[in-house]
Amino acid sequence: MEFKKYLLSDLYHVSSGLSKKREEFGFGYDFLTFKEVFHNIFLPDRLTELANTTDKERESCSIKKGDVFLTRTSEKLDELGLSSVALKDYQNATFNGFTKRLRPKKLCTEILLPKYAAFYYRSQNFRNQITSFASMTTRASLNNEMISKLTIEIPPIIYQEKFIYIIDNLLKKEKNNFLIVSTLEEISQILFKRWFIDFEFPNEEGHPYRSSGGEMIKSNLGEIPSRFTISKANDIFDINIGKTPSRKDKEMFSKNMGVVWASIADLKNQKPFIFDSKEYLISEAITKYNVKIVPKQSVLLSFKLTVGRVAITAQEMATNEAIAHFNQNNNSPGAEYTYLYLKNFNYESLGNTSSIATAVNSKIIKDMLILVPNNEVLIKFYKMIKLLFEQIKNLQTEIITLQKNRDTLLPKLLSGEIEISEELMV
């Protein structure tokens, strides 16, 4: 398989985006932001921002199919030159001045498919080029001269088409799994709210409890069913708080080995199980700094800076000090119920200050009031909810496998190390 190397200056015209005053945003025409380039391998189907732009600006800073956008400045070198590719024309849209636009020349349109380009420009090979050329002062920056020296290795179009076919199918499967997970999560939330917020769980005759005249009693959480109880969190869970080893001990941290060490950022998109994190702690760090190990099937809750992110641990792990561990014991109502309860909890009730991010501490977390249903109702609830959570966990596991397969395949396919069979296109 023959791959030909080209300079980007042979393939693209490089342009800078618009820098406008703050009052020019929020109205007008579609505007591509730095964040949208940073976070997306392809430009979003719809841009989220608006800017008041002139006819001349919309002409000179337009967005067309095949355009490549690179972040041209960043506080971190490894976040510089992240790319996003347009797969269609964006009528009247313009782009941010903190990005560079690479518009395909005629040669580029003849030999390079936009989707293939998108994956190449996010590859480690291209990222290594960016970091070697970039300048680093107070901020990393990327200028036209540097961009002109960058290269891309391009295979024949038929190979690019096969590559896109394989990667598209992996991405489609991932996307479908994410959609199913979101749907199952939504169903579990609806069931929880029906049973434990509206209190319309089925009574002994199978009728909705509250609307059928079920007995309600007053409590610190308002009216609740007569056989439900209210407990402090620390009375029904073994609650621990995470810890961060000294950052001066750099050898205590790892990117790929040791004990998973979760932060608030790792909880951001978990639905609902957390399997991994961006950082690990070596075993010596656990001992030296007395870091608590969180058992599998515990519930994590962020309570500093960002309050209310929740996840269930899919394996043993550790966390930083901004996360509380709701470890299950014989008195606990179960991980799935705990997860859903904490997802629906009113965290504003934990403090009287305007910023609960600074008001909440570990004592307040341990004193949180938890609604505990009677065993009969919990057993009925788990007969339904367990299956949903098992499906979600299986799907999340499959997503991780698909992502690992993609990450393994991508560099090999982009380098031509793997030949792609014709049968894969059928």
C-alpha positions as CSV (number, residue, x, y, z in Angstrom):
1,M,0.0,0.0,0.0
2,E,1.5,3.3,-1.1
3,F,1.2,6.3,1.1
4,K,2.3,9.7,-0.3
5,K,3.6,12.4,2.0
6,Y,2.4,16.0,1.4
7,L,3.0,19.3,3.1
8,L,-0.1,21.0,4.3
9,S,0.9,24.1,2.4
10,D,0.5,22.0,-0.8
11,L,-3.0,21.0,0.1
12,Y,-4.6,24.0,2.0
13,H,-4.9,27.7,2.2
14,V,-4.5,28.8,5.8
15,S,-6.7,31.6,7.3
16,S,-7.3,33.1,10.7
17,G,-10.8,33.6,12.2
18,L,-12.6,36.5,13.7
19,S,-11.9,38.4,16.9
20,K,-14.9,40.4,17.9
21,K,-16.0,42.4,21.0
22,R,-18.2,40.6,23.6
23,E,-21.2,42.7,22.8
24,E,-21.2,41.4,19.2
25,F,-22.1,37.9,20.3
26,G,-25.5,36.3,21.1
27,F,-27.2,37.5,18.0
28,G,-26.7,37.4,14.2
29,Y,-25.3,34.4,12.3
30,D,-23.8,31.0,13.3
31,F,-20.4,31.2,14.8
32,L,-17.9,28.3,15.3
33,T,-16.3,28.5,18.8
34,F,-12.9,27.4,20.0
35,K,-14.6,24.8,22.3
36,E,-16.6,23.2,19.4
37,V,-13.3,22.7,17.5
38,F,-11.5,21.5,20.6
39,H,-14.1,18.9,21.6
40,N,-15.3,17.5,18.2
41,I,-13.4,15.5,15.5
42,F,-16.2,16.6,13.1
43,L,-17.9,20.0,13.4
44,P,-21.3,19.7,15.1
45,D,-24.3,19.5,12.8
46,R,-25.6,22.7,14.3
47,L,-23.3,25.4,15.7
48,T,-24.4,26.7,19.1
49,E,-23.2,30.3,19.1
50,L,-24.2,33.5,17.2
51,A,-22.1,36.5,16.2
52,N,-23.0,39.8,14.5
53,T,-20.9,39.6,11.3
54,T,-20.7,41.6,8.1
55,D,-21.1,40.3,4.5
56,K,-17.3,40.7,4.1
57,E,-16.6,38.7,7.3
58,R,-19.0,35.9,6.3
59,E,-17.3,35.7,2.9
60,S,-13.7,35.7,4.2
61,C,-14.3,33.5,7.2
62,S,-16.8,31.1,5.7
63,I,-17.1,27.4,6.6
64,K,-17.2,24.9,3.7
65,K,-17.2,21.1,3.4
66,G,-13.7,19.8,3.8
67,D,-12.4,22.8,5.9
68,V,-10.1,21.8,8.7
69,F,-10.0,23.9,11.9
70,L,-7.0,23.8,14.3
71,T,-6.9,25.4,17.7
72,R,-4.0,27.8,17.4
73,T,-3.4,28.7,21.0
74,S,-3.7,26.9,24.4
75,E,-2.3,27.0,27.9
76,K,-1.1,23.4,27.4
77,L,1.1,22.2,24.6
78,D,-0.8,18.9,24.3
79,E,-4.1,20.8,23.7
80,L,-2.7,22.8,20.8
81,G,-3.6,22.1,17.2
82,L,-6.6,20.0,18.0
83,S,-8.6,19.6,14.8
84,S,-12.2,19.5,13.7
85,V,-13.4,18.9,10.1
86,A,-16.5,20.3,8.4
87,L,-18.5,17.6,6.6
88,K,-20.9,20.1,5.0
89,D,-21.2,23.7,4.1
90,Y,-22.4,26.0,6.9
91,Q,-24.4,28.9,5.4
92,N,-23.4,32.3,6.6
93,A,-21.3,30.9,9.4
94,T,-17.9,32.2,10.6
95,F,-15.2,30.9,12.9
96,N,-13.3,32.0,16.0
97,G,-10.0,33.9,15.9
98,F,-8.4,31.4,18.3
99,T,-8.6,28.8,15.5
100,K,-7.0,28.5,12.1
101,R,-8.9,27.4,9.0
102,L,-7.3,25.1,6.4
103,R,-9.3,25.4,3.2
104,P,-8.6,22.5,0.7
105,K,-6.9,23.4,-2.6
106,K,-8.0,21.6,-5.8
107,L,-5.3,18.9,-5.3
108,C,-6.6,18.2,-1.8
109,T,-10.2,17.7,-2.9
110,E,-8.9,15.2,-5.5
111,I,-6.8,13.0,-3.2
112,L,-8.1,13.4,0.4
113,L,-11.6,12.6,1.8
114,P,-12.7,14.9,4.6
115,K,-13.6,12.0,7.0
116,Y,-10.2,10.4,6.5
117,A,-8.5,13.8,7.1
118,A,-10.4,14.2,10.3
119,F,-9.1,11.0,11.8
120,Y,-5.5,11.6,10.6
121,Y,-5.4,15.1,12.1
122,R,-6.4,13.7,15.5
123,S,-3.9,10.8,15.3
124,Q,-0.9,10.6,17.6
125,N,1.4,10.9,14.6
126,F,0.1,14.3,13.6
127,R,-0.2,15.4,17.3
128,N,3.5,14.6,17.7
129,Q,4.3,16.9,14.7
130,I,2.2,19.7,16.3
131,T,4.0,19.6,19.6
132,S,7.5,19.4,18.0
133,F,6.8,22.6,15.9
134,A,4.8,24.6,18.4
135,S,6.3,27.4,20.4
136,M,5.7,27.6,24.2
137,T,5.9,30.9,26.0
138,T,3.2,31.8,28.5
139,R,0.8,30.0,26.1
140,A,1.4,27.5,23.4
141,S,0.8,28.9,19.9
142,L,0.6,27.7,16.3
143,N,1.2,30.1,13.4
144,N,1.0,29.9,9.6
145,E,4.7,29.1,9.1
146,M,4.5,26.1,11.5
147,I,1.3,24.8,9.9
148,S,3.0,25.0,6.4
149,K,5.7,22.6,7.6
150,L,3.3,20.0,8.9
151,T,2.8,16.9,6.7
152,I,0.1,14.2,6.0
153,E,0.6,10.8,4.5
154,I,-2.3,10.0,2.2
155,P,-3.2,6.5,0.8
156,P,-5.3,5.9,-2.4
157,I,-9.0,7.0,-2.2
158,I,-10.2,3.3,-2.3
159,Y,-8.2,2.7,0.9
160,Q,-9.6,5.8,2.5
161,E,-13.1,4.6,1.7
162,K,-12.5,1.2,3.3
163,F,-11.0,3.0,6.4
164,I,-14.1,5.2,6.7
165,Y,-16.4,2.2,6.3
166,I,-14.7,0.4,9.2
167,I,-14.4,3.4,11.6
168,D,-18.0,4.6,10.8
169,N,-19.4,1.2,11.8
170,L,-17.5,1.3,15.1
171,L,-18.7,4.8,15.8
172,K,-22.3,4.0,14.8
173,K,-22.3,1.0,17.2
174,E,-20.9,3.2,20.0
175,K,-23.5,5.9,19.3
176,N,-26.3,3.4,19.3
177,N,-25.1,2.0,22.7
178,F,-24.9,5.5,24.1
179,L,-28.5,6.2,23.0
180,I,-29.8,2.9,24.5
181,V,-27.9,3.7,27.8
182,S,-29.5,7.1,27.9
183,T,-33.0,5.6,27.3
184,L,-32.6,3.0,30.0
185,E,-31.3,5.6,32.4
186,E,-34.3,7.8,31.6
187,I,-36.6,4.9,32.2
188,S,-35.0,4.2,35.6
189,Q,-35.3,7.8,36.6
190,I,-39.0,7.8,35.6
191,L,-39.6,4.7,37.7
192,F,-37.7,6.1,40.7
193,K,-39.7,9.4,40.6
194,R,-43.0,7.6,40.2
195,W,-42.2,5.3,43.2
196,F,-40.2,7.5,45.6
197,I,-41.1,11.1,44.8
198,D,-44.7,10.8,43.8
199,F,-45.1,7.7,46.1
200,E,-47.2,5.9,43.5
201,F,-45.5,2.5,43.9
202,P,-48.1,-0.4,43.7
203,N,-49.8,-1.1,47.0
204,E,-50.8,-4.7,48.1
205,E,-53.6,-4.6,45.6
206,G,-51.4,-3.3,42.8
207,H,-52.9,0.2,42.8
208,P,-50.9,3.5,43.0
209,Y,-50.2,3.9,46.8
210,R,-50.7,7.6,47.4
211,S,-53.6,8.3,45.0
212,S,-55.3,5.2,46.4
213,G,-55.3,6.6,49.9
214,G,-52.1,5.1,51.2
215,E,-51.3,6.3,54.7
216,M,-48.8,9.2,54.8
217,I,-46.9,10.6,57.8
218,K,-45.0,13.9,58.3
219,S,-41.2,13.8,58.3
220,N,-38.2,16.1,57.9
221,L,-38.5,15.5,54.2
222,G,-42.2,16.3,54.0
223,E,-45.0,13.7,53.8
224,I,-43.8,10.1,53.3
225,P,-45.5,6.7,53.3
226,S,-46.1,5.4,56.8
227,R,-43.7,2.5,56.6
228,F,-40.8,4.5,55.1
229,T,-38.1,5.9,57.4
230,I,-35.7,8.8,57.3
231,S,-32.0,8.1,58.2
232,K,-28.8,10.1,58.2
233,A,-26.5,8.9,55.5
234,N,-23.8,7.9,57.9
235,D,-26.2,5.6,59.8
236,I,-27.0,3.5,56.7
237,F,-23.7,3.7,54.7
238,D,-20.1,3.4,55.4
239,I,-19.1,6.9,54.2
240,N,-15.5,7.7,53.4
241,I,-13.9,10.7,51.7
242,G,-11.2,10.4,49.0
243,K,-7.7,11.8,49.2
244,T,-5.0,13.3,46.9
245,P,-1.4,12.4,47.5
246,S,1.1,15.3,47.4
247,R,1.6,16.4,43.8
248,K,5.3,16.8,44.8
249,D,5.4,13.0,44.8
250,K,5.0,12.8,41.1
251,E,6.0,9.1,41.0
252,M,2.8,8.3,43.0
253,F,0.7,9.1,40.0
254,S,0.4,7.1,36.7
255,K,-1.5,7.4,33.5
256,N,-2.1,3.7,32.8
257,M,-1.3,1.4,35.8
258,G,-2.1,1.0,39.5
259,V,-5.4,1.8,41.2
260,V,-8.0,3.8,39.3
261,W,-8.1,7.3,40.9
262,A,-11.3,9.2,40.0
263,S,-11.8,13.0,40.1
264,I,-14.9,15.1,39.6
265,A,-14.1,15.4,35.8
266,D,-14.2,11.6,35.6
267,L,-17.8,11.6,36.9
268,K,-19.0,14.1,34.3
269,N,-20.4,11.8,31.7
270,Q,-20.9,8.6,33.7
271,K,-24.3,6.9,33.2
272,P,-24.3,5.4,35.7
273,F,-21.2,3.2,36.1
274,I,-17.7,4.4,36.4
275,F,-15.0,2.0,35.1
276,D,-11.9,4.1,34.7
277,S,-10.3,7.5,35.1
278,K,-7.6,9.7,33.6
279,E,-5.1,9.0,36.4
280,Y,-4.0,6.1,38.6
281,L,-2.2,5.8,41.9
282,I,0.6,3.3,42.4
283,S,0.1,0.9,45.3
284,E,2.8,2.7,47.4
285,A,0.7,5.9,47.2
286,I,-2.3,4.1,48.7
287,T,-0.3,3.0,51.7
288,K,1.8,6.1,52.2
289,Y,-1.1,8.5,52.1
290,N,-3.7,6.2,53.6
291,V,-6.0,6.6,50.6
292,K,-9.3,4.8,51.0
293,I,-10.1,2.1,48.5
294,V,-13.7,2.3,47.3
295,P,-15.4,-1.2,46.9
296,K,-17.2,-2.2,43.8
297,Q,-20.9,-1.3,43.8
298,S,-20.3,1.8,45.9
299,V,-21.9,5.2,45.0
300,L,-19.6,8.2,44.5
301,L,-20.9,11.7,45.1
302,S,-19.0,14.9,44.2
303,F,-19.5,17.6,47.0
304,K,-16.8,20.2,46.4
305,L,-16.7,22.8,43.6
306,T,-19.1,20.8,41.5
307,V,-21.8,19.3,43.8
308,G,-24.1,16.4,42.8
309,R,-22.2,14.3,40.2
310,V,-23.0,10.7,41.0
311,A,-21.7,7.3,39.7
312,I,-21.6,3.6,40.8
313,T,-18.2,2.0,40.9
314,A,-17.8,-0.9,38.5
315,Q,-14.6,-2.0,40.2
316,E,-12.4,-1.1,43.2
317,M,-10.9,2.3,42.9
318,A,-9.9,5.5,44.8
319,T,-10.9,9.1,44.5
320,N,-9.7,12.6,45.3
321,E,-10.9,14.5,48.4
322,A,-13.8,16.2,46.4
323,I,-15.7,12.9,46.3
324,A,-17.6,11.0,49.0
325,H,-18.0,7.2,49.0
326,F,-21.3,5.8,49.9
327,N,-20.2,2.2,50.6
328,Q,-23.0,-0.3,51.0
329,N,-23.6,-2.3,54.2
330,N,-26.4,-4.4,55.7
331,N,-28.5,-1.3,56.4
332,S,-28.1,0.3,52.9
333,P,-31.0,0.3,50.5
334,G,-28.7,-0.8,47.6
335,A,-26.4,0.9,45.1
336,E,-29.0,1.4,42.4
337,Y,-31.5,3.0,44.7
338,T,-28.8,5.1,46.3
339,Y,-27.6,6.3,42.9
340,L,-31.1,7.3,41.8
341,Y,-31.8,9.0,45.2
342,L,-28.6,11.1,45.0
343,K,-29.3,12.0,41.4
344,N,-32.6,13.4,42.4
345,F,-31.5,15.0,45.7
346,N,-32.0,18.7,46.2
347,Y,-28.4,19.8,47.1
348,E,-29.5,23.4,47.7
349,S,-31.1,22.1,50.9
350,L,-27.6,21.3,52.3
351,G,-26.6,25.0,52.9
352,N,-28.1,28.4,53.3
353,T,-25.3,30.2,51.4
354,S,-25.6,31.3,47.8
355,S,-22.8,28.9,46.8
356,I,-23.3,25.3,47.9
357,A,-20.0,24.5,46.1
358,T,-18.1,26.1,49.0
359,A,-20.7,25.4,51.8
360,V,-20.9,21.6,51.6
361,N,-18.3,19.6,53.6
362,S,-17.9,16.0,54.6
363,K,-19.9,16.4,57.9
364,I,-22.9,17.8,55.9
365,I,-22.6,14.9,53.5
366,K,-22.6,12.4,56.4
367,D,-25.7,14.1,57.9
368,M,-27.7,14.1,54.7
369,L,-31.2,12.8,55.1
370,I,-31.9,9.6,53.2
371,L,-35.4,8.3,52.5
372,V,-35.4,4.5,53.1
373,P,-38.4,2.5,51.8
374,N,-39.6,-0.6,53.6
375,N,-38.2,-3.9,52.4
376,E,-41.3,-5.1,50.6
377,V,-41.3,-2.0,48.3
378,L,-37.6,-2.1,47.8
379,I,-37.7,-5.8,46.7
380,K,-40.5,-5.0,44.2
381,F,-38.5,-2.0,42.9
382,Y,-35.3,-4.1,42.5
383,K,-37.1,-6.8,40.5
384,M,-37.5,-4.1,37.8
385,I,-34.6,-1.9,38.2
386,K,-31.8,-4.5,38.5
387,L,-32.4,-5.7,34.9
388,L,-32.2,-2.1,33.6
389,F,-28.9,-1.5,35.4
390,E,-27.5,-4.8,34.2
391,Q,-28.3,-3.9,30.7
392,I,-26.7,-0.5,31.1
393,K,-23.5,-2.0,32.6
394,N,-23.2,-4.5,29.8
395,L,-23.7,-1.7,27.2
396,Q,-21.1,0.5,28.9
397,T,-18.7,-2.4,29.0
398,E,-19.3,-2.9,25.2
399,I,-18.7,0.8,24.6
400,I,-15.3,0.6,26.3
401,T,-14.4,-2.4,24.2
402,L,-15.4,-0.7,21.0
403,Q,-13.4,2.4,22.0
404,K,-10.3,0.3,22.8
405,N,-10.6,-1.5,19.5
406,R,-11.0,1.8,17.6
407,D,-8.0,3.2,19.4
408,T,-5.9,0.1,18.6
409,L,-7.1,0.0,15.0
410,L,-6.8,3.7,14.1
411,P,-2.9,4.1,14.1
412,K,-2.5,0.8,12.3
413,L,-5.0,1.7,9.6
414,L,-3.7,5.2,9.2
415,S,-0.2,3.8,8.7
416,G,-1.2,1.0,6.3
417,E,0.1,-1.6,8.8
418,I,-3.3,-3.4,8.4
419,E,-4.6,-4.4,4.9
420,I,-8.3,-3.9,4.6
421,S,-10.1,-6.8,2.8
422,E,-12.5,-6.1,0.0
423,E,-15.2,-8.2,1.7
424,L,-15.5,-5.6,4.4
425,M,-17.0,-3.2,1.9
426,V,-19.9,-5.6,1.1
